[in-house]
Amino acid sequence: MIRVAQVAPNIFPVPPEHHGGTERVIHDLSTALRSLGVEITLFASSDSATDLPRVGDNPSLAALERRHGRVAPGVPAALDALQLEALRLRLDTFDIVHGHGEFAHAALLGARRRHSLTTIHWRVDELDRALFFAGFPDLPVAAISAAQETGIPVANRAGIVHHGIARDRYALRTQPGDHVAFVGRMTDQKRPDTAIRVARAAGIPIRLGGTIDVGNPDYFEDRVRPLLGDDTTYLGPVDDSRKADLLGGARALLFPIDWPEPFGLVMIEAMACGTPVVAWNRGSVPEIVEDGVTGFIVGSEVEAVAALGRIDRLDRAHIRRRFEARFTADRMAADYLAIYHRLLAA
């Protein structure tokens, strides 16, 4: 039996309550790996609600901010250091250490780096990642899309594993309502304002769910709130139950990203409901959306409006089948387990 440490970020609990796609993926991956006979230990915050064996005595950053308001800038680094100390004390009890955070674990692992795996759940084309990869050329890194992998040096590449989610979290809805949906952070990377304009131009009501980005709160106030109206409803953060209603009842998900999206979890959450995706052709989108099958890939607002005009031609039951074939947590776990075996064999 392979013994694996799954090391989560300390931003949200695992699984998350609302926002927190990384933490959601980690929990689904860990649960699916356990079903494959892998011995999992989850390093995550103390407010995590999971039945997985867990190590971590400190609350998440989100819990601390609910309790104390905005915390000092050094608090995230302190939480990371405490977590890594807990990992250091137990390092010899694991065959593989799978890190999902940022950088510090690479230094801690030392010679154990060859039996570790790192998944970066963010873009990798900026200076901080370039410095990181240059300093740790022996650190195996799994990309979450082929688009992301292009920014990872060849020496670090350990394979590509698309995200997956629990097969039964969302159910097929064959009869949607009359709205389209947007789910994501209210920020300029995700462009909810573009989604509103597209829906309005198509004459379709839109419902938006997601958190206001703490790093860019003015974006919602300046660019989104002025567009709200009778045909445009902002629901705030949505948990799994509300997300199922929002996505499952939607004629389509609008995904008007304005950055090199490394994956885009909400796209496969929509597909799990049978809901087609209208997504901008950036980052991972061409790998996730099968154009004309599970949605439409577009390059402009005009193209998105036209796509909505033919969205009802797509077969929602077939979209659900494509999700089951490509994006379940079981498939994700099998892909990661194959990488673990390769690392141990090497």
Steps between C-alpha positions, in 0.01 A plus 500: 500500500635841401499758780431851367492837671265743333610849604228760447528880507391668822262750341171306528391182681503169314246462350407868466165644601461727198792629295810282490540288191847382603376370833205332330730319257733390781214349698351320200844373399582377850165324538531330162860395569390343827244294307790374286682371808736792554570595862424873512595757761361846438692801625232768526352759734325406824162628375500239221193273515626170362513134599850468354790463746611859549793688652471869585443692823438845354191650336490611139566857396130532416404396855746743654365785288143420602611511862738797496431692178788564262812345649862612477679423170735259676224267622486282182876443518470407868227247423713349224803473728299326771357255250840419355641438847223246558594339167873498585436311822319227306692502173643150535154346526406580138601351166374802303443859609251676271508875551225731376628827645763734376874471560636435848441125500764454228776618734371286785499183293869511408607161366139382524402724211536212254223318688271799511250658266391861479178623344476875444137609482578840349665648196870418464610767254601769750833591660445327835449162329797556270724559802355198676552260209855628443587432863347151512561327166468159672145563630238293312202716406168376363321741268122531520475570127719490194464877484648532848778251423644730231617727784667219696863418413553161339721389791208540742223347292349187654183474291162663442201418719174677429287569806205283589215522748290244687277330245180536704538854635289642218218332312380532142223754445334443164251787535682828580338829592512817297823652637870471428755478780834645599695350791837633609687769683379851429824616343651617173646152436154343488309798349147470640427837339559342159263217589230752588541688173484179297189372677328837465585520129355151456185596689555234768493563878824422681570387855847545642656316794840547657707694749614858466876478447674618818799609294287710265178602678454819298443296187160381620391844615623680189438248221235252615258663742401777254388228253269319741127527433179308451666266250827469693516345847810472719457214748823541695714198592337165417560166671464165322123484544438851369754449223314187389179702470673790327694292247247222454218745436702707252471479124876558486799601707681812380877484556642827360850472645759770436815318611689175419264276697696197629187282523159648593321262738157655451499385138495134601255571782262637238557199275419268792154663502472457124534876455695617194784749533563810291865578565760738367792340315773553759718274711357154559162561336563307173604197708191505721217609270430285194378760255155415372467210745527623859478868413643763270842666495483867404730795458274799555175620652337495156598134454375418850159653427480295180598185694217556745265513204580137417570369851176299513624281217746328735401176671514544878502123566800464267678785678454310827641185338807692382552624856482142630751385239753780553468692825418282800711489816555128441672569169706780657612272784600222260711747299677629811556150633674407174735797548569398862600152381730645234670725754555214743630271225747765385 
